[in-house]
């Protein structure tokens, strides 16, 4: 089996003091419409997974966090060396999104955890790391 070399990624479940979760939504016509997702993305050269998670949360959602909890790292596919690193972030400070041209349509929303998990069950997420991160954050201490 050959392995494809890809960059690792980080995905963040950001929860505010009331337990609401930061979700993003955008329209992805190639995949058939609007989907939900969590802040996250691929690591840049020299970044560790946590530094990537902090950067992606700040850029995509305009959020910084004081408290971070790793939720695990998982292979993206069996044939890839890449892993997705999942985190929960708490003690949040809100700021401005720093969206790139390709991210300019990202909409930030705050949902109760139970509603976000229900949306995952309803297949409203395009990428699998978001639901996995939500399930883990919701069921681990």
Secondary structure, 3 states (H helix, E strand, C coil): CCCECCCCEEEEEEECCCCEEEEEEEEEHHHCEEEEECCEEECCCCCCHHHHHHHHHHHHHCEEEEEEEEEEEEECCCCECCEEEEEEEEEEEECCCCCCHHHCCCEEEEEEHHHHHHHHHCCCECCHHHHHHHHHHHHCC
